[in-house]
Amino acid sequence: MKTGVAWRDVVAEMLGSGWLLICGCGTAVLAAGFPVLGVGFMGIALAFGAAMVTAGLATGRRPLAFFTPVLATGMLVSGDLSLSGWVVCVLAQVAGSLAGAALLWLMVRDIPTFDVHMGFSSNGYGPLSPGGFSLASVALAEALMAGFSVLMVLRTGSTGNAVMVAGGCIALTVLVTVTLDNAAVSPARSTAVAVFAGGEWLSQLWLFWVAPLAGAVVGGGVYRLLRAPCVTRPGAGKQ
């Protein structure tokens, strides 16, 4: 288990989380439905995935907590991150995401048609869901995608390939959940944009912590079970 978090790890988590928000949510706000020709859902998914990969490679091929509380929680449960490390990393991720949201807001605030209270790429269920999906549907999707993402990334091991898998998982998660809840991806990113959008967006934020982190706990637990060494019974294999 990792017991300490260096200041470089904290800075990396902040920068990576901010980059993830600016690229992913920035694409959703500025380019997804641009008049006549926009990048659409595929473009948003690609932006989130590419942001994870580029940030991960730039900060050492395998970030300490992968810029999202989902993967940090999975690592905590699996034993790859200490509780104190988890707290520091999650706080850094939220702070970095808030900074990224602030910079994005400064970029788009002067657009005549922009209204931050219309969502600002925030996540929601029921009337705030792009497709009108219920709380139960959104919760299931968030938990399911988080659990599988944790399992896939942790099973990759400590190599640089983990960053590529994390990017792929985020891109696929966006494609699955974008019409359900506007693609939550990370509780840190959900918090940052909801703070700016306010109102009902902020009141529904709890789900985008509870559901994905619950899924991450399950994913981390399954990984830990799969990683446990097999115990051979005396006499096994003898005829």
C-alpha positions, -999 to 999 in steps of 0.1 A, spaced: 0 0 0 12 35 -8 15 53 26 25 88 15 16 114 -11 44 136 -24 36 172 -32 44 164 -69 16 139 -68 -8 165 -54 2 190 -81 -2 163 -108 -36 154 -96 -47 190 -96 -33 197 -131 -47 165 -145 -81 170 -131 -83 206 -144 -71 195 -178 -97 167 -178 -125 192 -171 -114 219 -195 -110 194 -224 -141 173 -217 -166 199 -205 -151 225 -227 -158 203 -257 -194 197 -245 -200 234 -240 -182 249 -270 -181 223 -297 -206 195 -293 -235 213 -309 -218 241 -327 -241 256 -353 -243 235 -385 -214 212 -376 -204 201 -341 -183 172 -328 -213 155 -311 -212 127 -285 -183 110 -301 -163 142 -299 -170 146 -262 -160 110 -255 -128 114 -275 -120 147 -256 -124 131 -222 -104 100 -232 -76 119 -248 -74 143 -218 -69 113 -195 -43 98 -217 -23 130 -223 -24 140 -186 -15 106 -175 15 103 -198 26 138 -190 27 130 -152 46 98 -153 27 72 -173 7 60 -142 -8 88 -121 -11 82 -84 -49 84 -84 -59 89 -121 -75 124 -116 -108 111 -105 -123 100 -71 -137 69 -88 -103 54 -95 -88 68 -63 -116 50 -43 -110 18 -63 -73 20 -54 -81 26 -17 -103 -5 -16 -77 -26 -35 -50 -16 -10 -30 5 -36 -36 38 -19 -37 47 18 -67 65 34 -47 96 40 -35 94 4 -71 90 -8 -82 121 11 -53 143 -2 -58 131 -38 -96 136 -38 -92 171 -24 -66 179 -50 -89 165 -78 -118 186 -66 -96 217 -63 -81 212 -98 -116 206 -113 -129 238 -97 -100 257 -111 -107 242 -145 -143 251 -143 -135 286 -134 -112 290 -164 -138 275 -187 -164 299 -173 -141 328 -180 -137 315 -216 -174 312 -224 -192 338 -202 -192 365 -229 -210 343 -254 -245 360 -259 -264 327 -258 -245 312 -228 -263 308 -195 -244 290 -168 -276 282 -149 -288 261 -179 -263 234 -168 -227 242 -178 -223 205 -187 -236 195 -153 -251 161 -145 -286 153 -135 -315 128 -134 -352 131 -140 -360 165 -155 -323 174 -156 -314 142 -175 -309 148 -212 -330 118 -220 -353 121 -190 -339 90 -173 -349 83 -137 -327 84 -106 -326 46 -105 -315 43 -141 -288 70 -137 -276 55 -104 -273 20 -119 -254 33 -149 -230 53 -128 -222 25 -104 -219 -1 -132 -195 20 -153 -174 31 -123 -171 -5 -111 -160 -19 -144 -136 11 -150 -119 5 -117 -116 -32 -124 -102 -27 -159 -76 -1 -149 -64 -19 -118 -61 -52 -137 -38 -35 -162 -12 -32 -134 15 -6 -128 26 -1 -164 20 28 -187 -8 8 -203 -30 17 -173 -32 53 -186 -44 41 -220 -70 18 -204 -82 46 -181 -86 69 -211 -105 42 -230 -128 35 -200 -136 72 -197 -144 75 -234 -167 45 -233 -183 57 -201 -192 90 -218 -207 73 -247 -229 51 -225 -240 78 -200 -241 111 -220 -278 108 -228 -286 95 -193 -270 121 -171 -247 142 -194 -217 119 -187 -206 123 -151 -172 105 -155 -159 119 -122 -174 132 -90 -148 159 -89 -158 172 -124 -195 169 -114 -189 190 -83 -170 217 -101 -196 224 -128 -225 221 -104 -210 248 -82 -212 272 -111 -246 260 -124 -262 261 -89 -299 255 -82 -313 221 -90 -280 210 -105 -263 214 -72 -292 197 -53 -287 165 -74 -250 164 -70 -251 139 -42 -260 111 -66 -229 117 -86 -208 110 -56 -227 81 -40 -234 60 -71 -200 61 -88 -181 57 -55 -203 27 -46 -194 11 -79 -158 19 -73 -159 1 -40 -173 -30 -56 -148 -28 -85 -119 -24 -61 -131 -53 -40 -135 -76 -70 -100 -67 -81 -86 -75 -46 -103 -109 -47 -89 -117 -81 -55 -106 -71 -54 -127 -39 -30 -156 -42 -45 -191 -46 -40 -214 -17 -32 -250 -28 -46 -276 -5 -21 -304 7 -22 -333 -17 -39 -314 -44 -31 -327 -79 -19 -361 -66 -35 -392 -80 
